[in-house]
Amino acid sequence: MIRIDRAVILAAGRGTRMRELTNDIPKPMIEVRGKPVLQHIIEGLRGAGVLKFLIIIGYHGEMVRNLFGDGQRYGVAIEYATQTVQDGTGRVVNLGRRFIGDSTFVLSYGDILIGQENYKNIVALPNAVEAVITVTRGEDVTKGGAVFVNEQMDLVDLREKPKPGEPTSQWYNAGLYAFRPSIFEFIENLKPSPRGEYELTDAIRDLAHSGRKAKVLELTGEWADVRDPEILARLNRSP
């Protein structure tokens, strides 16, 4: 078992579905229960022993830098990389290659709210496992990723925003991962998806189909993609 001590957080997006709420701030800086979503993520990972962070910024990235700085006031070390071209989650992860080096790492989307207990599970990477992808139930997979597993919860397939008539699954990609650096081999070979983007999910599927072991972990407790004003309002009403 490997204990992971570093993380990459994707925080470059504007979040157009938030409408005027993101006119002046990036989506991960929207506040839920009194603090930015990004702060919830950093504190959750810190509680699980992750102390080194790379935050990938873009839209209004200076707001992220101004709040979190070098991470010292949060008890962690933070570095930054800037995404200048919005061409998909596959390419943006590649910005973390120097930071990762030969280490295992956690990857998190910067706009998800997760029960804090889950971070302790994701940082423990089993031996011989190259990747862990987290999932949740009860979400509309046409808005995210449909994850297909076998009886041992090994990853079998992963489809981004399946269209009507395409195979579907009860498992929704929850946006929190653990990787060995071997994921970069598959990122390097990505081709643009039908959406014209380089999809991280394509690289994960290619890794699993290559014979490397990728496991699927179901999250417990709360999970939310803070993707629109209605979800934000619901989260801020709940305790």
N, C-alpha and C positions, 0 to 999 in steps of 0.2 A: 504494500500500500504506500502510495506517495502522498505526502501532504503538500498542498499547493500554497505558495505564499505570495503569488503575484496575479494581477488581474488587468485585463484590458476592458474598458467601458466605452461603448459607442455612443457619443453624445453630440454628434455633428448636425443632427436633423432639425428642421424647423417645426414639422408637424402641422401641415396645412389643414388637417381636419380640426385642429383646435381654433381655426379661424382667427379672430382678432386677438385671442389670448396669447398668440405667439408673434404678434407684430413686432415686439421689441425684445423678446427673450427666446432662447432656444427651448424646445419642448422639455428636455430633461430638467430644466430649471423651474418648471411649473410647481407650485407648492401643493403638497397634500399633507393635511394635518399639521400645518405650521412649518414645514421645511421642504426644500426641493426634492423631487423624486430621486435625483442623483445623490443627494445626501443620504437618503434611506439606503440606497444600494451600497455606498461606501461604508456606512456604519455597519450594515449587515455583514459585509465581507470582512471588515476589520474584526468583528466579533468572532469570526470563524478562523482568525489567524492570518488573514491576507493583509500585508503591510506595504506592499509595493504596487503602485497603480500607474497605468498609462491611460489617460483620458483622451480620446480622439474627439477633437472639437471642429467646428465649422461655422455654422450660422450663429452670429453673436457669441463667438467663442470667448471673447474677452470677459463676458459675464461669468463664465465658469472659472476662468483663471483668477478673476478678482475675488471670487468667494472662497475658492479652495486653495489657491496659491500653491505652495510646495507641499501642502498636506500636514504641516507640522502641528497646526492647531487642532487637527483631527486625529493626531497620533499615528499618521501614516506618511509615506513618501509618495508624492505625485509628480509625474512627468506628463508632458502633453505632446500630441502630434496633431497636425491640421489636415483635414480632408478638404482638398481644393476642388475636386471633381466628384460630383454625386453619380457614381457609376456602379453602385451596388455594395452589398455587405461583404462580398468576397474580396474585392479590391481594398476596401477600407481596413479589413483585418490585417492585410499585408503591411500596413503602416506600423504595425507593432512588432515586426520581425526583429529589429535590432534590440528592442526592449526585452523581448522574450528570450532570444539567444537559444540555448539548449534546454530551457526550463519548461516544465509543464505550467499551464496557466488556466485561469478562469476567464471566460468571455461573457459579458453581460450587455444586453441592449440597455440603453440609458433611460428608458421610459416605462419600465415595468416595476410594479410593486409586488413584492414577494414576502410571504411569511418568513421571519428572520431565521427560524429553525432550519430552513432548507439550505442555507449557506454552509452549515457545518457538514452536510452530506455531500455537497458538490466539490468541496476541497479535498476529499479523500478519494484519490483516483486508484482503483484496483490495479494490481499488477496485470500486465498483458492486455489492458484496455487502452485503446488509443484515443477514444473520445467518449464523452458522456453528453447526451442531449436531454434536457428536462422537458417534461410534458405536463399538461393539465387536461381535465375533461370539461365538457359542457360549453366549449367555445365553437364559434362558426369557423370551420377550417378554411372556408373560401376567403377569409380575411387574413389568413396567416399560412402556417405550414401544417399539412397533414402528415403525421408520423406513423409508420407501419412497423409493427414489432412481431416477434415470434413468442412462444410460450415462456421463453427465458428472458424476455424483455431485451433481446438483442435487436439492434436497428436492422430492419430489412429494407425499408424504402422511406423516402422523404420527398413530398411533393409540395411545391410552393403554390399557394392559392389555387387549388384544383377547381376546374370549371365544372358546371353541371354535366353529368354523364361520365366524368372521370372517377377513378377509384377514390374512395374516401376512408376516413378513419375516425374513431372516437378520440384519438390522441392529438392534441394541439401543441405545436411547438411553443414552449413557454419562454424562450429567449435567454436562457442561462445555460452555459456550456462549460465543460472542462476538456482541454486538449493537451496532448503531447505535441511537440513541435513538428511532428510528421504531417500535421494538417497543412503546413505551408507547401508541401510537395503537391498536394491536390489543388490548392489555391492557385499555384503557378500555372496549372494546366487548364484552368477554367476557360470556357467559351461563353460568350454572351447568351443569356436566356432569351426566350421569346419576348420578354419585356425590354430587352436591350441592356440588361444589367448583369454583372458578375455576381452570382448568388452564392453566399456561403453555404446554403443548404445543398447546392449541387456538389460542392467540395466534400461535404460530410457524407452524402450518398455515395460518391465515388470512393471515398475511404472505406466505407462499409462493404461496397461491392468488390473491393480489391482483396478482400479476405482479412483485412485488419478488423479487430473487434471494436464495435461501437455499442455502448449500452444506453438504455433509455431509463430515466429516473422520473417517477411521478412525484410532483411536488405535493406537499401537504399544506393545509391551511389556506391562507389568503393568497390570491394571485390576481393581478389586474394589469392589463395593457392600458396605460393612461393615454388613450388615443383620441378622445373627443370630449367636448364640454359636458356632455351628459354623464359620462363615466366619472369625470373629475368631480362633478357635483355630488354624485352618489358616494364617492370615497370620502369626501369632506363632510358628509352628513353622518357617516358611520364612525364609531369610536375607534 
